[in-house]
Amino acid sequence: MKLRDILNEGTPRKGDFITNSSGEIGLINKYNPRAEIAYVKYPSTNPKSFDLTDTGKNTKVKHFG
């Protein structure tokens, strides 16, 4: 495990999967750490668009990226 992974353990990043309040799993395309907002691609969204998702304390992030 690298030092960068230890410091950024709780923060989502591009390529990670996140679940929304309805339980749908989406892929993070871009993350803004200041505003804690992620641009996420969910299966239910338009193929050419992304949803803005708040990545507060109540969201679950799985690090695969």
C-alpha positions as CSV (number, residue, x, y, z in Angstrom):
1,M,0.0,0.0,0.0
2,K,1.4,3.4,-1.0
3,L,1.3,6.5,1.1
4,R,-1.0,8.2,-1.3
5,D,-3.5,5.4,-0.8
6,I,-3.4,5.8,3.0
7,L,-3.9,9.6,2.8
8,N,-6.7,9.4,0.2
9,E,-8.4,6.3,1.7
10,G,-11.8,7.9,2.3
11,T,-12.0,10.2,-0.7
12,P,-13.6,8.9,-3.9
13,R,-11.7,9.2,-7.2
14,K,-12.2,8.6,-10.9
15,G,-13.0,5.0,-11.7
16,D,-14.6,4.2,-8.3
17,F,-18.2,3.0,-8.0
18,I,-20.7,4.8,-5.8
19,T,-24.3,4.0,-4.8
20,N,-27.0,6.6,-4.6
21,S,-29.9,6.8,-2.2
22,S,-32.1,4.4,-4.3
23,G,-29.4,1.8,-4.4
24,E,-28.3,2.3,-8.0
25,I,-24.5,1.8,-8.6
26,G,-22.7,4.3,-10.8
27,L,-19.2,5.0,-12.0
28,I,-17.4,8.2,-11.0
29,N,-16.1,10.1,-14.0
30,K,-14.9,13.3,-12.2
31,Y,-14.7,14.3,-8.5
32,N,-14.5,17.8,-7.0
33,P,-13.0,17.5,-3.4
34,R,-13.8,21.0,-2.3
35,A,-17.6,20.8,-3.0
36,E,-17.7,17.0,-2.4
37,I,-19.6,16.5,-5.7
38,A,-19.0,13.8,-8.2
39,Y,-20.0,13.4,-11.9
40,V,-21.4,9.9,-12.0
41,K,-22.6,7.8,-14.8
42,Y,-25.6,5.7,-13.7
43,P,-27.3,3.0,-16.0
44,S,-30.6,5.0,-15.9
45,T,-29.0,8.2,-17.2
46,N,-28.7,9.3,-20.8
47,P,-25.6,7.8,-22.5
48,K,-24.2,11.2,-23.2
49,S,-24.8,12.8,-19.8
50,F,-23.6,12.5,-16.2
51,D,-25.5,13.1,-12.9
52,L,-24.1,15.4,-10.1
53,T,-24.0,13.4,-6.9
54,D,-23.2,14.7,-3.4
55,T,-20.6,12.5,-1.9
56,G,-21.2,13.3,1.7
57,K,-21.0,11.0,4.7
58,N,-24.1,8.9,3.8
59,T,-22.8,7.6,0.4
60,K,-21.0,4.3,0.0
61,V,-17.9,4.3,-2.3
62,K,-16.2,1.1,-3.5
63,H,-12.6,1.7,-4.6
64,F,-11.9,-0.2,-7.8
65,G,-10.2,2.5,-9.9
